Amino acid sequence: MSRLVPTAALTATLLAGLALPATPARADTPRPSIGVGTTRLTPGRPVTVTGTDWPSGATVQAEVCGARALRGSADCDTLRAAVALVAADGTFRVALVAGVPPSRCPCVIRVTARPGTSGAQVDVDLDGQREATLPSLDPAPRVDVIRTHISGSPGPAELFGASPHRTLTVTVRNPGTTALGRAPLIVAWGTGGTADIPVSAPLTTDLPAGATRTYRVRVTLPVAAFGRYSVGGTYGPTKFSSATDVYPWGLITTAGLSALLLVYAIGVAARRRFREGPAEAAVPPPDGVGTAIAVELAGLRACLARAGSGDDRTIALHTLLRHASGKPELTDRQGLDDLVRLLAPPLPSRPGDTTGAESDEPRNFRSQEVR
């Protein structure tokens, strides 16, 4: 028991020691800061803006603002804003062309990080601009987006995978009692409920108190777009979003018909092959068959040549065929004569040959025997 108590106390001490540095470290985190090459600005001339201790990888935007940017972007010259990417060490450097902000001085150069709410600003003087009394305005002016609508119907080319074209209509209203400057209109599209691919949007104008403005933005989606696409953005501090469905039905139908035709062709080929059965391979004749036939024909011709005259040859051939076929009689006399002429041509006549003067009795005997 005495050993367990010191061990527990040592463990608690170590845990307390590990937890103590957490609070001071959070307090010592530096805040983002900026610096400018000169605080005396001339409209149309560039000025260098640098920053330190910014979030690594963040995108920052620098702009000249009037009225100390009390109303945010509404007081800033967003048309000439400069954008930079923060390096791994938390620094950036960008050249900003000074412009005349929509609100009168006192002026500042303001830098904001996107995404996020980090920001910093430094006071500057703008040549040719007189300072005015700062208005007692809400630093976060209200702007209402009263309507967003996506219009556009698919054309024949889009049905087969061409880029869809839609029109986003945004209607905004200033419900306050003071005019709102040129608030930037930022529009983007994307998939999965996130609009992160920017779209070129028109320039905005001043929005008087109680006034309403409508802006139309052309949105081009990618080739062979399929499914639901989100289209949204911001007008000043106010966000808005909408969605549209895109389906290339012509391309889908063509692909389905092609698959059905392929399955049908495979089925027809398989059924035909099943009906016809496996193809029989051609069996080549045994070696030496042609030679054996030639030898037999030579022997048959020699036998017919020894038989003598035409009738003797016919009788000899009749006898051979009768023994070979197993039939007692062969009555096709004309066929036998033709076969004899084919196999053995007539022998040349010899002096004193009396074949043509043979008596009728032997010929009749031979004819009866052939039948």
C-alpha positions in Angstrom: 0.0 0.0 0.0 2.9 2.3 0.8 4.3 1.8 -2.7 1.0 2.8 -4.5 0.7 6.2 -2.9 4.0 7.7 -4.2 3.2 6.3 -7.7 -0.2 8.0 -7.9 1.3 11.2 -6.6 4.1 11.1 -9.3 1.5 10.5 -12.0 -0.6 13.4 -11.0 2.5 15.7 -10.9 3.5 14.7 -14.4 0.0 15.3 -15.8 -0.2 18.7 -14.2 3.2 19.6 -15.6 2.1 18.7 -19.1 -1.1 20.7 -18.8 0.5 23.9 -17.5 2.1 25.2 -20.8 -1.1 25.0 -22.7 -2.6 28.4 -21.4 0.5 30.6 -22.0 1.1 29.2 -25.5 -2.4 30.3 -26.6 -1.9 33.7 -25.2 1.4 34.2 -27.0 -0.1 33.5 -30.5 0.8 36.5 -32.6 -1.9 38.4 -34.5 -1.6 39.1 -38.2 -0.1 42.4 -39.1 0.7 44.4 -42.3 3.1 47.0 -43.5 3.1 49.4 -46.4 6.0 50.9 -48.4 4.6 54.4 -47.9 1.6 55.9 -46.2 1.2 58.7 -48.8 -0.7 57.2 -51.7 -1.3 58.7 -55.1 -4.3 57.3 -57.1 -3.1 55.1 -60.0 0.3 54.5 -58.4 1.3 51.1 -56.9 2.2 50.6 -53.3 3.9 47.5 -51.7 1.9 45.7 -49.0 3.6 43.1 -46.8 2.2 40.9 -44.1 3.5 38.7 -41.3 2.0 36.0 -39.0 -0.9 35.2 -41.3 -2.3 31.7 -41.7 -0.1 29.6 -43.9 -1.7 28.9 -47.3 -4.5 31.4 -46.9 -5.6 33.8 -49.6 -5.5 37.5 -48.6 -7.0 40.5 -50.3 -5.6 44.0 -50.0 -7.7 47.1 -50.9 -7.9 50.9 -50.2 -10.9 51.8 -48.1 -12.5 55.0 -47.0 -14.3 55.9 -43.7 -11.8 53.5 -42.0 -13.7 50.6 -43.6 -16.5 50.8 -41.0 -19.0 49.3 -43.4 -16.6 46.7 -44.7 -16.5 46.1 -48.5 -19.0 48.9 -49.0 -16.3 51.5 -48.1 -13.5 49.8 -50.2 -12.2 50.1 -53.7 -12.8 46.4 -54.6 -12.3 46.9 -58.3 -8.5 47.5 -57.8 -8.1 45.0 -54.9 -4.9 42.8 -55.0 -4.8 39.1 -54.0 -1.9 37.1 -52.7 -1.2 33.7 -51.2 0.4 33.4 -47.8 3.7 31.5 -47.7 4.6 28.7 -45.4 6.2 31.1 -42.9 3.1 33.2 -42.7 4.3 36.1 -44.8 3.1 37.6 -48.1 4.0 40.5 -50.4 1.8 42.1 -53.0 1.7 45.3 -55.1 -1.5 47.2 -54.8 -2.6 50.0 -57.2 -4.1 52.8 -55.2 -7.6 53.8 -56.2 -10.3 56.2 -54.9 -12.7 54.3 -52.5 -16.4 54.9 -52.7 -16.3 56.5 -49.2 -14.4 59.6 -48.3 -11.3 59.5 -46.1 -9.9 59.0 -43.4 -8.6 56.1 -45.5 -6.9 52.9 -44.7 -5.3 49.9 -46.5 -7.2 46.9 -45.3 -6.1 43.2 -45.7 -8.5 40.3 -45.1 -8.0 36.6 -45.3 -10.3 34.2 -47.2 -11.7 32.0 -45.8 -11.9 33.3 -42.3 -12.3 36.5 -40.5 -8.7 37.5 -39.9 -7.9 41.1 -40.9 -5.6 44.0 -40.4 -5.4 47.6 -41.6 -3.1 50.6 -41.5 -3.9 54.4 -41.9 -2.8 56.1 -45.1 -3.3 59.5 -46.8 -4.7 59.7 -50.3 -3.6 62.6 -52.5 -6.5 64.8 -53.7 -9.0 63.5 -51.1 -10.2 65.6 -48.2 -11.2 63.9 -45.0 -14.8 64.0 -43.8 -16.4 63.3 -40.5 -16.9 59.6 -40.0 -20.6 58.6 -40.2 -22.2 56.9 -37.3 -23.0 53.7 -39.1 -23.4 50.2 -38.1 -20.0 48.5 -39.0 -21.9 45.6 -40.4 -24.5 47.1 -42.8 -27.5 44.9 -43.7 -28.2 43.8 -47.3 -31.1 41.5 -48.1 -31.0 39.0 -51.0 -34.7 38.8 -51.6 -34.7 36.4 -54.6 -32.3 34.0 -56.3 -33.4 32.0 -59.4 -31.7 29.8 -62.0 -33.3 29.8 -65.4 -32.5 28.1 -68.7 -33.7 24.9 -70.4 -31.5 22.2 -71.9 -31.0 22.4 -75.7 -30.4 19.5 -78.1 -26.6 19.6 -77.7 -26.8 19.6 -73.9 -28.9 16.5 -74.0 -26.0 14.7 -75.6 -23.3 16.0 -73.2 -22.5 19.6 -74.3 -21.8 22.3 -71.7 -25.0 23.4 -70.0 -25.7 27.1 -69.8 -27.8 28.6 -67.1 -28.6 32.2 -65.9 -28.5 33.1 -62.2 -30.8 36.0 -61.2 -30.0 37.7 -57.9 -32.2 40.5 -56.5 -30.9 42.5 -53.6 -32.4 45.3 -51.4 -31.0 47.9 -49.1 -33.3 48.0 -46.1 -31.3 50.7 -44.3 -31.7 54.4 -44.2 -28.3 55.2 -45.8 -26.9 54.4 -49.2 -24.7 51.4 -49.7 -21.6 51.6 -51.9 -20.4 49.2 -54.6 -20.6 46.0 -52.7 -18.9 43.1 -54.6 -21.0 40.4 -56.2 -19.2 37.1 -56.0 -20.7 34.0 -57.7 -19.4 30.4 -57.9 -20.7 26.9 -58.7 -19.8 23.5 -57.5 -21.0 20.0 -56.7 -22.0 18.3 -53.4 -23.6 21.5 -52.0 -20.3 23.5 -52.2 -19.9 26.4 -54.7 -16.2 26.9 -55.0 -15.5 27.4 -58.8 -15.7 31.2 -59.5 -17.9 32.7 -62.3 -17.4 36.1 -63.9 -20.0 38.4 -62.3 -21.1 41.9 -63.4 -19.9 45.0 -61.6 -22.3 46.4 -59.1 -23.4 50.0 -58.5 -24.4 52.1 -55.5 -27.5 50.9 -53.7 -29.5 53.8 -52.2 -31.6 53.3 -49.1 -34.6 51.2 -49.7 -33.6 50.5 -53.3 -33.6 47.2 -55.1 -31.2 45.9 -57.8 -31.3 42.8 -60.0 -28.2 41.2 -61.4 -28.0 38.4 -63.9 -25.0 36.1 -64.1 -24.4 33.6 -66.9 -23.2 30.2 -65.5 -21.5 27.6 -67.7 -21.2 24.1 -66.3 -18.7 21.5 -67.5 -19.1 19.1 -70.4 -21.2 15.9 -69.7 -22.5 17.5 -66.4 -24.6 15.0 -64.5 -26.6 15.5 -61.2 -27.2 18.5 -59.0 -25.0 21.6 -59.1 -24.9 24.3 -56.4 -24.7 28.0 -57.6 -24.2 30.6 -54.9 -22.0 33.4 -53.6 -22.1 36.7 -51.7 -23.3 40.2 -52.2 -21.4 42.3 -49.7 -21.8 40.5 -46.3 -24.8 38.6 -47.4 -24.6 35.0 -48.7 -27.0 33.3 -51.1 -27.3 29.9 -52.8 -29.4 28.0 -55.3 -29.2 24.7 -57.1 -30.0 23.2 -60.5 -30.3 19.6 -61.9 -28.6 18.6 -65.1 -29.0 15.2 -66.8 -27.9 14.5 -70.4 -30.9 12.3 -71.2 -30.0 11.9 -74.9 -26.5 10.5 -74.0 -28.0 8.2 -71.3 -30.6 6.9 -73.7 -28.0 6.2 -76.4 -25.8 4.4 -74.0 -28.7 2.2 -72.8 -29.7 1.3 -76.3 -26.2 0.4 -77.3 -25.9 -1.9 -74.3 -29.2 -3.6 -75.2 -28.1 -4.1 -78.8 -24.9 -5.6 -77.6 -26.7 -8.0 -75.3 -29.1 -9.0 -78.1 -26.2 -9.6 -80.6 -24.4 -11.8 -78.0 -27.6 -13.8 -77.4 -28.3 -14.4 -81.1 -24.7 -15.5 -81.7 -24.9 -17.9 -78.7 -28.3 -19.4 -79.8 -27.0 -19.9 -83.4 -23.9 -21.6 -82.1 -26.0 -23.8 -79.8 -28.2 -24.9 -82.7 -25.4 -25.6 -85.2 -23.3 -27.5 -82.7 -19.5 -27.5 -82.7 -17.9 -27.3 -86.1 -16.3 -30.5 -87.3 -12.7 -30.2 -88.1 -11.7 -31.3 -91.6 -9.8 -34.6 -91.5 -6.9 -34.7 -94.0 -6.7 -37.8 -96.1 -4.2 -40.4 -94.9 -0.7 -40.3 -96.3 -0.3 -42.4 -99.4 -3.9 -42.6 -100.5 -3.2 -40.8 -103.8 -0.3 -43.1 -104.5 -2.4 -46.2 -103.8 -5.1 -45.1 -106.2 -2.5 -44.4 -108.9 -1.0 -47.9 -108.5 -4.4 -49.6 -108.7 -5.3 -47.6 -111.9 -2.0 -48.6 -113.4 -2.6 -52.3 -112.6 -6.2 -52.1 -114.0 -4.9 -50.6 -117.3 -2.3 -53.3 -117.6 -4.9 -55.9 -117.1 -7.2 -54.4 -119.8 -4.2 -54.1 -122.2 -3.6 -57.9 -121.8 -7.2 -58.6 -122.5 -6.8 -57.8 -126.2 -9.7 -56.3 -128.3 -12.5 -54.1 -127.2 -15.0 -56.8 -126.3 -12.4 -58.8 -124.5 -11.6 -55.7 -122.5 -15.3 -55.2 -121.7 -15.7 -58.8 -120.5 -12.5 -58.5 -118.4 -13.7 -55.3 -116.8 -17.2 -56.8 -116.2 -15.6 -59.7 -114.4 -13.4 -57.5 -112.2 -16.3 -55.2 -111.2 -18.6 -58.2 -110.5 -16.1 -59.7 -108.2 -15.3 -56.4 -106.5 -19.0 -55.4 -106.0 -20.3 -58.9 -105.1 -23.2 -58.5 -107.7 -23.7 -61.4 -110.2 -24.7 -59.2 -113.2 -23.8 -55.7 -114.5 -26.1 -54.8 -117.4 -24.9 -51.3 -118.3 -23.0 -52.2 -121.5 -22.6 -48.6 -122.6 -21.1 -47.6 -119.3 -18.6 -50.5 -119.4 -17.5 -49.5 -123.0 -17.0 -45.9 -121.9 -15.0 -47.0 -118.9 -12.8 -49.2 -121.0 -12.1 -46.4 -123.5 -11.2 -44.1 -120.6 -8.9 -46.6 -118.8 -7.2 -48.2 -121.8 -7.2 -46.6 -125.3 -7.7 -48.9 -128.3 -4.8 -51.0 -129.4 -3.3 -50.3 -132.8 -4.4 -52.7 -135.5 -2.0 -55.5 -136.5 -1.5 -57.1 -140.0 -3.8 -60.0 -140.4 -6.1 -59.0 -137.6 -9.5 -60.5 -138.2 -11.2 -58.9 -135.3 -13.6 -57.0 -137.6 -14.4 -60.2 -139.5 -15.4 -62.2 -136.5 -18.5 -64.3 -136.9 -21.7 -63.3 -135.4 -21.9 -66.3 -133.2 -19.0 -65.4 -130.8 -20.2 -61.8 -130.6 -23.7 -62.9 -129.7 -22.3 -65.2 -127.1 -20.3 -62.4 -125.5 -23.3 -60.0 -125.5 -25.4 -62.5 -123.7 -22.7 -63.1 -121.2 -22.4 -59.3 -120.5 -26.1 -59.0 -119.8 
